[in-house]
Amino acid sequence: SSGINAEYGGGKADGHFLTSSSDKRNNSSYWVHTQPNDLSDEGQLWKISKCLVDGKDALKIMVLQGASKGRMLVVHSNLRDNGDSRALVHNTPHRETDECWTIQETQKDGVTGYTIVKSQDRHAGKYLVAREDRGQGTTWVDVTDDKKAQTLWKIILVPMSAIDEAFSYVTKSSDGDLTVTLNARPEAYGMINEKEYPQTGWVHFPDDRKYKLWYHPEEATIYWDNPRGQTGNIWRGTLR
C-alpha cells in the first residue's frame, strides 16, 4: 500500500497528499483533491496493483480505507473549460479501461519523482496534476495533456505485516486458517480474509468465546469485537 503525495507541483500542492475523501459526486463516486497530511484522514492510503487489461500492462490505484474504501481512481468524462478533466474515485467495476494508469520515474527542475499518467481509453496519455485551488489550503486533482503542467508525485510505501508475522503465537495457513497458541490456555482457531482491507475474520477461544476480528496490517494491530475506534480490546503486534 502507498501514500501518494505531490513532491513538486509548481508550488500549490507541494507536500500535499492525494486524498479520496473529497466532495461527494453521487452515490458511486467522490471527487479527489490534495491536502496536507495531519494523520487524521484515512482517505490517503492507496493500493497500487499491476494488472493486464485488454492485453496491455496497467496499474490500478484503489483507496484502502476511509469513506471511499474500495473505490478506484478514474477520470470524469466531461472536459472543463481549460480542457482538463477532474479525477475522482468510483465504485469498481467501472469501465475497466478507465481504471488503467502508468507510473513513470521523472526528473523536473532537478527533482526526481513520478508522473502518474492515464494509460487507456478516455484521457489516455494525460497527466494527473494538482494545480487548481480548492480553498482551505487544498488543491483539486485533474488530468491534463499539458506536459509543462505535470505534477511530480512521491510514492511513500507503507510497510505491512501479515497477522502471523506480527504475532509470534499466531500461525496462518495459505487458506487463511488461524491457530492461536497462548501460554496456559487451550489452542484457539479461526480464519482471516486477507483479500479485503482491513482484514476481517474471527477466532474461537475454547475457554472463552468466539471473537470477531479486524486486522490492520499497516499497524500490526488486531481490533476485537468491533472495528478500530469502536473497541478497547486491542492486540498490538510488531511490524516486520
MARVO-672484 format. One record per residue: z, x, y of N, C-alpha, C in turn; residue in three letters. Coordinates in steps of 0.05 Angstrom, whole numbers, plus 32768, in hexadecimal, padded with zeros to 4 digits. Layout:
# residues N
ZXYZXYZXYALA...
This chain:
# residues 240
800080117FE8800080008000800080128019SER7FF88007802F7FF5801780477FFC80078060SER8007801680738008800B808E7FF08017809CGLY7FE2800880AD7FCA801180BB7FD0801080D8ILE7FCE802780E67FD2802681037FBC80348112ASN7FB9802D812B7FA38038813B7FAD80538147ALA7FA48069813C7FAD808381457FA0808A8160GLU7F87808281647F798087817D7F6680718181TYR7F69806281967F57804B819B7F4E804881B8GLY7F4F805E81C77F47805C81E27F5E805581F5GLY7F77805481EA7F8E805181FB7F9F803881F5GLY7F93802081F57FA2800881F47FB3800581DALYS7FA7800C81C47FB4800781AA7FBE8020819DALA7FBF803781AB7FC9804F819F7FE5804C8194ASP7FE88052817A80028050816D800980348163GLY7FF8802081697FFD800581607FF680028143HIS80027FED81367FFD7FE8811A7FED7FCE8117PHE7FDA7FCF81037FCB7FB880FC7FDE7FA280F1LEU7FDD7F8A80FC7FF17F7680F77FE37F5B80F0THR7FEB7F5080D97FDE7F3780D07FEC7F1E80DASER80047F2080E580137F0880ED800C7F01810ASER7FF37EFD81107FEA7EF6812B7FE87ED7812DSER7FD87ECE81407FD67EB181447FC87EA3812DASP7FD17E8C81257FC57E7D810F7FAA7E728118LYS7F957E7681087F7B7E6A810E7F797E4F8101ARG7F7F7E4D80E77F807E3480D87F927E3880C0ASN7F937E2480AE7FA57E2680977F9E7E3D8084ASN7F867E4880867F7D7E5D80747F7D7E798081SER7F807E7B809B7F7C7E9580A87F8D7E9980C1SER7F927EB280C77F9F7EBB80DF7F8F7ED180ECTYR7F907ED281077F837EE881157F937F018110TRP7F887F1881187F947F3381137F967F41812EVAL7FAC7F4F81337FAF7F5F814B7FBE7F798144HIS7FC17F8A81587FD27FA281557FEA7FA08168THR80007FAC815F80187FAC817080297FC48168GLN803C7FCC8179804E7FE28172805E7FD98159PRO80677FED814980767FE7813180947FE98136ASN80A17FD2813680BF7FD3813980CD7FCD811FASP80BE7FCE810980C97FCA80EE80D17FAD80E8LEU80CC7F9A80FB80D47F7F80F680BD7F6D80ECSER80A57F7780ED808E7F6780E680847F6E80CAASP80867F5B80B7807E7F60809C80607F618099GLU80517F5780AC80347F5680AA80257F7080AFGLY80347F8680AF80277FA080B480247FB1809AGLN802A7FA5808380267FB3806A800E7FA8805CLEU7FFB7FBA80557FE17FB2804A7FDC7FC08030TRP7FCB7FB5801F7FC27FC280077FA47FC68008LYS7F9C7FDF80047F7F7FE680057F767FEA7FE8ILE7F637FDB7FDE7F5B7FDC7FC27F3D7FE27FC0SER7F367FF37FAD7F1A7FF87FA77F0F7FE17F96LYS7EF57FDB7F9A7EE97FC67F8A7ECB7FCA7F8ACYS7EBE7FBA7F797EA17FBB7F777E977F9E7F7DLEU7E877F9B7F927E7E7F817F9A7E5F7F827F9CVAL7E527F717F8E7E347F717F8D7E297F8C7F86ASP7E377F9A7F747E2E7FB57F6B7E337FCB7F7FGLY7E427FC67F947E487FDA7FA87E667FE07FAALYS7E6D7FF97FAE7E8980017FB27E937FF57FCCASP7EAB7FEC7FCC7EB77FE07FE57ED57FE37FE4ALA7EE17FDE7FFA7EFE7FDD7FFC7F067FC18006LEU7F1C7FB67FFB7F277F9D80057F437FA48011LYS7F497F9780277F627F9C80367F727F828037ILE7F897F8280297F987F6A80257FB47F6C8031MET7FBE7F57803D7FDA7F5680477FED7F548030VAL80017F66803080147F668019802C7F55801DLEU80347F4F8036804D7F3F8039804B7F318054GLN805F7F208058805F7F10807180517EF5806DGLY804D7EE8808480417ECD808380257ECC8078ALA80167EE2807A7FFB7EE380717FF77EF28057SER800D7EF58048800C7F04802E7FF57EFA801DLYS7FE57F0D80127FD07F0680007FB57F00800EGLY7FB57EFE80297F9C7EF980377F8D7F14803AARG7F727F12803C7F617F29803E7F577F2C805BMET7F537F4580637F487F4B807D7F2A7F45807CLEU7F217F33808E7F057F2B80917EFE7F2A80AEVAL7EE67F1F80B57EDD7F1D80D07ED37F0180D5VAL7EDA7EF680EC7ED17EDB80F47EB27EDC80F8HIS7EA57EC780F07E877EC780F17E7C7EC6810ESER7E8B7EBA81207E817EB6813B7E827ECF814CASN7E6D7ED3815C7E6C7EEA816E7E7A7EE28189LEU7E897EF681947E957EF281AF7E807EF881C4ARG7E877EF481DD7E747EF881F37E6A7F1581F4ASP7E7B7F2881EC7E737F4481EC7E657F4D81D3ASN7E607F3A81C07E527F4181A87E647F498191GLY7E7E7F4D81977E927F5381827E9A7F3A8173ASP7EA87F3D815D7EB37F26814E7ED07F2D8147SER7EE17F1881477EFD7F1C81437F057F1F8125ARG7F167F31811F7F207F3581047F367F2080FEALA7F387F1980E57F4D7F0680DC7F547F0C80BFLEU7F697EFF80B67F707F0080997F6D7EE4808FVAL7F607EE280777F587EC8806C7F617EC7804FHIS7F677EAE80467F6D7EAA802A7F567EB48019ASN7F5D7EC180037F487ECA7FF07F497EB77FD8THR7F327EB17FCB7F187EBE7FD07F0A7EB17FE8PRO7F047EC27FFC7EF27EBB80117ED67EC28005HIS7EC17EC180147EA87ECB800A7EAC7EE98005ARG7EA97EF27FEC7EB47F0C7FE47EA77F237FF5GLU7E8E7F217FFB7E817F37800B7E8D7F398027THR7E997F2380317EA67F24804B7EC07F34804BASP7ECA7F3A80337EE37F4980307EDF7F67802DGLU7EC77F70802F7EC07F8C80287EC07F9F8040CYS7ECD7FB6803D7ECF7FCA80527ECB7FE58047TRP7EC57FF980587EC6801580517ED980238065THR7EE58038805C7EF78048806E7EEC8065806DILE7EE7807080857EDA808A80877EEB809C8098GLN7EF080B5808E7EFE80C8809F7EEC80D180B6GLU7EF880D180CE7EE880D680E67EF880E680FATHR7EEA80F6810B7EF6810481217EED80F8813BGLN7EFF80F5814E7EF880EB81687F0980F9817DLYS7EFC810781907F0A811581A57F2081278199ASP7F1A813581837F2C814881777F42813C8166GLY7F41812181637F55811381527F47810B8138VAL7F55811081217F4A810881077F5880EE80FETHR7F4980DB80F57F5380C280EB7F3E80B480DAGLY7F3F809A80DA7F2D808B80C97F20807480D9TYR7F06806F80D57EFA805780DF7EF9804380C8THR7EFD802A80CE7EFC801480BB7EE3800480C1ILE7ED1800280AF7EB67FF780B47EB07FE080A1VAL7EA67FCA80AB7E9D7FB3809A7E857FBD808ALYS7E857FB980707E717FC6805F7E5C7FB38054SER7E617F9980537E4E7F8780477E4D7F6D8056GLN7E367F5E80527E337F43805D7E357F42807BASP7E427F2D80857E437F2A80A27E517F4180B0ARG7E477F4B80C67E527F6080D57E527F7C80C7HIS7E427F7F80B37E417F9980A57E3A7FAF80B8ALA7E497FC580B67E447FDD80C77E547FDC80E1GLY7E637FC780E67E737FC680FE7E8F7FD280FALYS7E9A7FDD81107EB37FEB810F7ECA7FD98116TYR7EE17FDC81087EF97FCE810E7F067FDB8126LEU7F0A7FCD813C7F147FD981557F2B7FC88160VAL7F3C7FD681707F527FC9817E7F4F7FD1819BALA7F457FBF81AC7F3F7FC781C87F437FB181DCARG7F457F9781D47F477F8181E77F647F7881E9GLU7F6F7F7982017F8B7F7282067F927F5681FDASP7FA87F5381EE7FB17F3981E57FC97F2F81F4ARG7FD57F4182047FED7F3A821280067F448204GLY801C7F48821280367F50820780337F6A81F8GLN80227F7C820280207F9781F680127F9881DCGLY80027F8381D57FF37F8281BC7FD57F8181C2THR7FC57F8681AD7FA87F8881B07F9A7F79819ATHR7F857F6981A17F757F5C818D7F657F6F817DTRP7F5E7F6881647F4E7F7881527F337F6A814EVAL7F1E7F7981537F037F6F81507EF27F82813FASP7ED97F7A813A7EC57F8D81307EAF7F908145VAL7EA37FA881477E8F7FAD815B7E7A7FC0814FTHR7E627FBF81597E4E7FD381517E4C7FE98166ASP7E5D7FE9817A7E5E7FFE818E7E6D80168183ASP7E5E802A817A7E6B8041816E7E7E80508181LYS7E78804F819B7E89805D81AE7EA4805081B1LYS7EA6803681A97EBF802781AC7ED080288193ALA7EC78036817E7ED6803581657EF2803F8167GLN7F048031815A7F20803981597F24804C8141THR7F33806181467F3B807381307F56806A8125LEU7F568063810C7F6E805880FF7F7C806D80EFTRP7F96806B80ED7FA6807C80DB7FB1806B80C5LYS7FAE807580AC7FB8806680957FD18073808BILE7FE78065808B8001806F8083800780648067ILE800880768054800E806D8038802C80688035LEU803280518029804E804980258054804E8007VAL806780618001806D80667FE58079804D7FD8PRO8072804A7FBE807D80347FAE8085803E7F93MET809980327F8880A380397F6D80A380207F5BSER809980247F43809B800E7F2F80B9800A7F29ALA80C07FF27F1F80DC7FEC7F1C80EA7FFF7F08ILE80DB80087EF380E7801A7EE080E880377EEAASP80DA803D7F0080DD80577F0D80F580577F20GLU80F980407F2C810F803E7F40812A803D7F33ALA812C80317F1B8146802D7F0D8144803A7EF2PHE8155804E7EED8154805E7ED4815D804D7EBCSER816B80377EC1817580277EAB8163800E7EA5TYR814B800E7EB281387FF97EAE811F80057EA0VAL81167FF97E8B80FD80017E7E80EA7FE97E80THR80D07FF07E8180BB7FDC7E8480A47FE27E72LYS809A7FCD7E6580827FD07E5480697FCD7E65SER80527FD37E5980397FD07E6780337FB37E6ESER80407FA07E5F803C7F847E6580507F787E79ASP80637F897E8380767F807E9680907F777E8AGLY80947F7B7E7080AE7F747E6480C37F887E6DASP80DA7F7E7E7480F07F8F7E7F81087F907E6BLEU81147FA77E6A812E7FAB7E5C81417FB97E6FTHR81597FAE7E72816D7FBA7E8481847FC27E73VAL818B7FDC7E7481A17FE67E6381B77FF07E76THR81CD7FE27E7781E47FE97E8881FB7FF17E77LEU820C80037E818223800C7E7382367FF57E6DASN823F7FF47E5482547FE07E4B824B7FC37E4EALA82317FBF7E4F82277FA37E5082107FA07E3BARG820C7F887E3181F67F847E1E81DB7F897E2CPRO81C87F917E1C81AD7F977E2781A17F7D7E31GLU81967F7E7E4A81897F677E56816B7F6A7E54ALA815D7F537E5581407F547E5381347F407E67TYR811A7F457E6D810D7F337E8080F07F3A7E83GLY80E47F347E9A80C87F3A7E9F80C37F3D7EBDMET80AD7F4A7EC580A67F4D7EE180877F4B7EE3ILE807F7F3E7EF980627F3B7EFF805C7F4F7F15ASN804E7F657F0E80487F7A7F22802E7F757F31GLU80217F5F7F2B80077F597F38800B7F4A7F52LYS80237F427F5980277F357F72803B7F457F83GLU803D7F3E7F9C80507F4C7FAE805F7F387FBFTYR807A7F3A7FC0808A7F4D7FAF80877F457F92PRO808D7F587F81808C7F537F6480A37F407F5CGLN809D7F2D7F4B80B17F197F4380B57F197F25THR80CC7F0E7F1D80D17F0C7F0080ED7F027EFBGLY80F97F097EE581137F007EDE811F7F147ECATRP813A7F137EC881497F227EB4815F7F117EA9VAL81627F107E8F81787F017E83818D7F147E79HIS81A57F117E8481BC7F227E7C81CD7F117E68PHE81CE7F197E4F81DB7F097E3B81F87F027E41PRO82067F147E4F82237F0F7E5582267F007E70ASP82107EF87E7C82117EEA7E9681FE7ED37E96ASP81E67ED77EA181D27EC17EA381B77ECD7EA9ARG81A37EBC7EAD81887EC57EB481857EC57ED2LYS817B7EDB7EDD81787EDF7EFA815A7EE27F00TYR81517ED47F1581367ED97F2081387EF37F30LYS81217F017F3281217F1A7F4281087F1B7F53LEU810C7F287F6A80F67F307F7C80F87F4E7F81TRP80E47F5D7F7980E57F7A7F7A80D27F847F90TYR80DC7F937FA380CC7FA07FB880C87FBD7FB1HIS80B07FC57FA780AC7FE07F9E80AC7FF57FB5PRO80A77FEC7FCE80A87FFF7FE480C480067FECGLU80D77FF57FE380F47FFA7FE9810380037FD0GLU80F680007FB8810480047F9F811D7FF27F9DALA811A7FD97FA481317FC67FA7812B7FAC7F98THR813F7FA37F88813E7F897F7B814F7F767F8AILE81447F5E7F9081537F487F9C81567F337F87TYR816F7F2C7F8081747F1A7F6A81797EFD7F75TRP816F7EEA7F6681737ECD7F6B81617EC27F81ASP815D7ED17F97814D7EC87FAD813E7EDF7FBAASN81297ED97FCA811A7EEE7FD7812B7EFE7FEBPRO81207F147FF3812C7F25800781347F158020ARG814C7F1A802A81567F0B804181657EF2803AGLY81647EEA802081717ED1801881867ED58002GLN818D7EEE7FFD81A07EF47FE881B07F0D7FEFTHR81C87F0E7FE581D97F267FE881DB7F367FCEGLY81CE7F2B7FB981CF7F387F9F81B77F4B7F9DASN81BC7F647FA381A67F787FA681AC7F917F96ILE81987F9B7F8881997FB57F7B81867FC87F8ATRP81907FDF7F92817F7FF37FA0817A800B7F8EARG816180107F88815A80277F778151803F7F88GLY814180507F7B813980697F88811A806A7F88THR810F806E7FA080F280727FA280EB808D7F95LEU80D8808D7F8380D080A67F7580B280AA7F78ARG
